[in-house]
Amino acid sequence: MTDSNLNFWGLLVVPVGVSICFGVGLLVWLRDEIRAGSKENEKDPP
């Protein structure tokens, strides 16, 4: 394989691997953060 092929596969495979490893956890964290923010808004009416 040439260096250009390795660069192509690195750019393609690394983001896919990172999204597989951390994607679910990040989605769960983001969902919890949004829910916590909406609960704070309900508790403190203007």
VENWOKA-V391374 format. One record per residue. N is the residue number from 1. RES is the residue in one small letter. PHI is phi in whole degrees, -180 to 180 (* if undefined). OMEGA is omega as a letter, one per 20 degrees, with the letter a starting at -180 (* if undefined). D_FIRST is the distance of its C-alpha to the first C-alpha in whole Angstrom. Layout:
# VENWOKA-V391374
n & res & phi & omega & d_first
N & RES & PHI & OMEGA & D_FIRST
N & RES & PHI & OMEGA & D_FIRST
This chain:
# VENWOKA-V391374
n & res & phi & omega & d_first
1 & m & * & r & 0
2 & t & -89 & a & 4
3 & d & -63 & a & 7
4 & s & -68 & r & 8
5 & n & -66 & r & 6
6 & l & -66 & r & 7
7 & n & -63 & r & 10
8 & f & -62 & a & 11
9 & w & -68 & r & 11
10 & g & -64 & r & 12
11 & l & -68 & a & 15
12 & l & -86 & a & 15
13 & v & -84 & a & 16
14 & v & -62 & r & 18
15 & p & -62 & r & 21
16 & v & -66 & r & 21
17 & g & -65 & r & 21
18 & v & -65 & r & 23
19 & s & -67 & r & 26
20 & i & -68 & a & 26
21 & c & -73 & a & 27
22 & f & -110 & a & 29
23 & g & -62 & a & 30
24 & v & -66 & r & 33
25 & g & -62 & r & 34
26 & l & -66 & r & 34
27 & l & -66 & r & 36
28 & v & -65 & r & 39
29 & w & -62 & a & 39
30 & l & -64 & r & 40
31 & r & -62 & r & 42
32 & d & -66 & r & 44
33 & e & -65 & r & 44
34 & i & -67 & r & 45
35 & r & -65 & r & 48
36 & a & -65 & r & 49
37 & g & -67 & a & 50
38 & s & -71 & r & 52
39 & k & -69 & r & 54
40 & e & -65 & r & 55
41 & n & -69 & r & 56
42 & e & -72 & a & 58
43 & k & -72 & a & 60
44 & d & -110 & r & 61
45 & p & -71 & a & 62
46 & p & -71 & * & 63
